[in-house]
Amino acid sequence: MNDCAEAPPIVELVEDARSLDALCARIATIPRLALDVEADGLHAFRPKLCTLQLGFEGDGGARHVAVIDTLAVPVAPLAAILGQGGPVKVLHDLTFDAKMLAEAGVALGRVRDTSIAARLLGHQATGLGTLLEAELGVKVDKHLQQHDWAARPLRPVQLAYLADDVAHLLALDDRLAERAEEADLVEEIAEECAYRLVAASAPPRDPRPAYVRVKGAAALDRLGRAVLRRLVEARERAAERLDVPPFKVVGNDVLLELARRRPITMADLRAVRGTMAGRAARAAGAMLEAVATGVADGEIPEDDRALFDPPRPDRAILAGRRAVEARVSGWRRAEAKRRGVDEQAVLPGHCAQDVADALLAHGGDDAARRAAIQAIPGLGARRLSRYLDALGALGATSAQGGDPR
């Protein structure tokens, strides 16, 4: 087991193919790796993988960290090690890491996530820095969280920061694994880690166009929405041209104000705060053109209109859904209290919603209810063995009063 009071880890920078091949040979047969990645998402239009950090135990238990410069050397040689057939990979909040590695051509597999373990063990604050201090008494410096990791060279202070993100992960994993064993939650944590890994590669949950997702768009009038649509498109083009995230061109609050005022001249545009400074000024002409195009459109596409004004659900259907959701929530709360564990350990939020859907869809059919519950992703064999009967019975209660649909 790692001891966080040991000497600082041995840190190496890997920035050529020969060094990466040598690293792969050293770590191919070790049982466990700590893993983290950094990208330039706060500084580029399309984020790219910039560094990959691996923490592991060397000879005699010494801690090692390899910082791989993924802008200098491709990560393909690591595919077998980071995949399902390689050692256990310990990460903290795996979703981002899995997505960035997938875009670089590496499918992550066989993972444990310390943020998931901590949440199911009852930690309310699961940030890495908070957990390291709470569980290990280790304080890490997070002052480079917004650093541009595409900048080169990687200097000693940056290498030390990158190493910190993995240097203590194995010790944290050990500590949380002990707690999970004591709480009889090992299988539930493993199931949730596997579920999150699959979910990381799934399409975004919100497929709506970007302008529809702007907070405040629903409050605009018909013409304002048409203008906002064109403004968001213009901002996207400007961001791609400047190679920055869209929010660094102009903020959503400014776009909403432009959609409301609909300026015609450059003087009108200047009257809107935030339009004539920095990158926004470089996109000023495009913004004016977008306003004019939106006004000429007069309306958003027909398929998008329902996204702003969805049909109101039948009150009886809505009441039935709320009743079932409340029943599932109440059962989960009571079971968590009985076992002395966190509610997420009994039933993760995504599973709770799916359970409610299964109960609603098969109110009076016990066999169909049970089959639907058994098919819920992420529920897992352990929870099914414990809770299938109880969860199925929650639907039988609603069926007594008729199908809530």
N, C-alpha and C positions, 0 to 999 in steps of 0.2 A: 504493500500500500504506500502511496505517496505521502510524504510528510511536508506540508507547506512551509515548515520552518527550515528546510534544507537550504543549501547554498543556491544562488540563482541558477536557472537552467543554462545549459550550454546551447547557445544560439548560433545557427549557421544560415547563411544566405545562399540559396540555390538559384543560380541565374544562367546556367548553360546545360545542354543536354547530357553531357558526361556526368556532371554532378548529380543531375536528377536520376540518371540510371543507377548511379552508385547508391543514392538514397533509397531507391526502390528495392535494391538488393538487400539493404540493411533492415528494412522494415516489413518485408513481405511476409515473414513468419511470426511477427510479434502478435500477441493476443489482442492488443487494444491500442487505439490511436485517438488522441484528441484532435479535433479538426475545427477550423474556422476559416472564413474567407473574407476578403474586403473587395469592394467594387467602388466605382466612381459615380454612383447614382445621383449624388447631390451636385455633380459638376458636369455631367454629360447628358446628351439627349437620349442615347441608348447606353445604359450601364454596361460595363464590361468587367470581367473578372480581372482584378489587378494583383492580388496576392492570395496565396493559400498557405495557411499555417498548420503544421502537424506537430503535435506534442507526443512524446513517447519516452519510455524508460529504456536506458541503455545498459551497458554492462555494469554490474554492481548496483543497479537501481538508480543511477544518475539520471537526472531529468534532461531531456534534449528537446529543442524546438528547431524545426526546419522551416524557414520562411522561404517559400518558393515564389520567385518573381514570374508571375504568369503572363506578363507582357513580354518577357524575354525568352521564355521557354514554354512550349505547349504542355498541357497537363495530361495528354493522352497516355503516356507511360504509366500513369497512376490509376488507370481505369480498373484494372483487375484488383488492385489493393483497396480502392474506394468502393468497389462494387459489392455485390451480395456474397461473393466468395472470399473476400478479404477479411482482415481482422475487424473486430467491433470498432465502430467509429462513435466517439462520444462528442456530441455537439451541444451547443446551447441555442435553442430556438432554430431548428433545422430548416425551416421553410425557405428562407432566403438562400442559405448555403446550397440546398438541393437545386433550387432554380438556377442559380448562377453556374453551378457545376454542369447541369444538364445543357445549358446554352453553350458551354465549352466542350460538350461532347462526352461528359462523364456521368454515368448513372450511379447515384449514390445508393448504397444498400447496407444492410446489417447495422442499424443505427441505434443509439440510445441518446435521448435528449434530456439534459439536466433541467431544462425549464419545465418540461412536461412532468418529470418526476417530482419536482418541487411543488408544482401546482396540485397534483393529485395527493401529495403528502400534506397539503394544507397551507403552504406558503401563499400569502396574498400578494406579496411583492416578489416577482420572479426575475427581475433584472440580474444580469450576471454579477455586477458589482455588489448589489445588495445581498445576493445569496452567498458570495464568497466571504463577505464580512460576517454574515449571520452564522454560517456553518463552519467556516475555517478560521475566522478572525483575520482574513487577508483583505487588505485594501489595495485596489488597483486604480491606476490613473486613467481616466476616460477623457482627457482633455483633447484628444485627437479624433473624437467621434465624427467630426465633420470635415476631416482632412481629405484632400484630393489624393487618393491612393494611386492615381495614374501618374503623379509627379515623380520624377526620377532625378537624382539617385535616391535610394532609400537610405536615410541617414541613421546613425546609431540610436537616436531618440525614437525614431519611428520603428526600428527593428525591436527595440525594447517594448514599445507599446503593443506591437503585433504579437510578440512572444507572450505578453501578459494574458492575452485572451485565451491561450490554450495551456499555459504553464501549470495552472491549478485545476484544470477541468477533470483530470483523472482522479485527483484527490477528492474533488466535489462529487464525482460519480461514485466513488467508494462510500462516502458518507451517506449519500442519498440511497444507495443500494442497501446499506445496513438498515436504514429507516424503513425502506420498502419491505424488506424481509420481516422486520418486526411487526409491520402493519398488515402483512399478508396482501401486498399490493403489487408484487413483482409482475404477475401476468397481466394485470390491468394496465400497468405502465408500458409494458412491452407492446401491448395491443394498440395503445394510443400512439406510441412512437411509429409503429408500422402504418397506422391510419394517416397520420400527418405526412409521412413520407409520400404516400400515394397521392394525397390531396395536394401536395406541393407541385405536382406536375399536371394537375387538372386545370382546365380553363378558368379564368376569373369568375367568381360567383355572380358578379354584377355585369351582365353583358350590355348594358345600356350605353348609348353613345356618350362621349365625354361631356358634351354640353348639358345633357339631361342630368348628369351627376353633379353638376355645379350647385352647391348649396345656395338656395335663394332663387334658382331658375324657375321653380314652380310658381313663384309669386309674380313673375313677369306677365305682361299681357301677351296676346297673340303675336303682335309685331315684335315685341321685345324678345320673345323666344327665338323668332326667326333671325333676328340680328345677333343674338348670343351664339347661335349655332355657327354663323359665319365668322364671328370673332374668335371662337375657340379653334376653328379650322385655321384661321390666319395665324394665331399664336403658335399652333403646332408646326406650321411651315417655317415660321421665323425661328422657333427653337431648334428645329432640325438644321436649318442653315447656320445658326450660330453655335451649334453643338452644345446646348445647355438644356437643362430641364425646363419645361414650359413655364413653371411658376417663376423662373428667374428672368423671363421676358416681361411678363406682366401678371399681376395677381388676379384671382377670380373676382375680388371685390371691385377692381377697376373695370373688368369686363362687364360685370352686372350694371355698374353705373353707366357705362357706354351704351349698353342695351336699353337702359331706361331713357337716357338723354338723346341718343341717336344723333351725334354731331354731324354736321354737313361740311364745315370748313375746318381748316387747321386751327383757326382761332377758337372755334367751338371745342376742338379737341384739347387745346391747351387749358381750357377752363375746367377740365376734369383732372383732379389731382392724381398724380402717378403715371401720367401718360407721356411726359416729356423728359424723363430722367433715365439715364443709363440705356439699357437695351430696349426699353419701351420706346424711347425716342427713335431708335433705329427702325422700329417697326411701325412708326406713326402712320406713314402713308398706307401701309397694308391694313391698318386698323380702320382708317377712314373708308378705304375701298370695301372692307368687309361689312361695315355699317350700311353702305349704299347697296351692296348686294343683298343683304338681309332685308332691307326695306323693300327692294324690288321683288324679293321672293314673296313677301307678304304673309307667309305662313310656313310652318315647319312641315316636313313630309308627313303624309297621312299616317304611316305606320308608327311615327313617333308620338302622335297626339295622345294615344291611349296611355302612353307612359306617364304623361302629366295628369291625365284625368281617368284613372282606372275605374271600372264599374264598382259601385259600392256593393260589398257582399251582403247577402240576405241576412237580416238581423238574427233569425233563428239559427242559421248556419254558423254565424260568428259566435253566438252564445254557446252553441254546442262545442265549437273548437276551444273556446276559452275554458269551458268546463272540463274537457278532457285534458288540456294542458295543465290546468290547476290540479287535477287528480294525479297526473304524472309528477308534477313538481312536489306536491305534498308527500307522495310516496317516497320520492328520492330524498327529501329532507328528513323524513322519519327514519329511513333505512340508514342514512349517513350518521344520524345521531345514535342509532342503535349500535352501529359498528364502531363509532368513534373515529370516523374518517371524513374526508372532505366530500361534498356532494358530487364533485367532478369525478371522484374515484368510483362512486356508485354508478353514475350515468353521466358521461360527458355531455355538454350542451348540445352538440350536433346529434348525438344518439337520442337525447330526450325529445328533440323535435321530430326525429324519424319515428320514434315510438308513438308519439301522438298521431302522426300521419297514418301509421299502420292501424291504430285503434279506430280512427275515424273512417278509414277506407273499408274496414271489415267488422263493423260494429257488432253484428249478430252472429258472425261465423267464427266460432272458436278456432277451428283448424286453420282457417285462412289467416286469422289474426296471428296465431303462433308462427305460421310459416313466414309471414311478412316480418315479424320481429326477428326471427332467426336469420333473415337475409340482410339485416341492417349492417352496413359497413362500420367497422370499428367497435362493434359491441363485444365481440370476442367470445370464445368458448367458455371462459371462466364466468363471465357475467351471465351468459345464457344458462349455465348449469345452476347458478344461484337464483336467477331472477325470472326465468321464462314463465313459470307458472304465475308469479305475482304480477308481472307486466301484462300477461294475457288476461288476467282477471280484472284489470282496470278497464278493459274494453267491455267486458261482460256487464259491468255496472252501468255503462252508458246505454247498452243495448236494451236494458230493461225499460228505459223510457223512450225507446225508438231510436232509429239511426239518426245521429245528429247532423248528418249531411242533409 
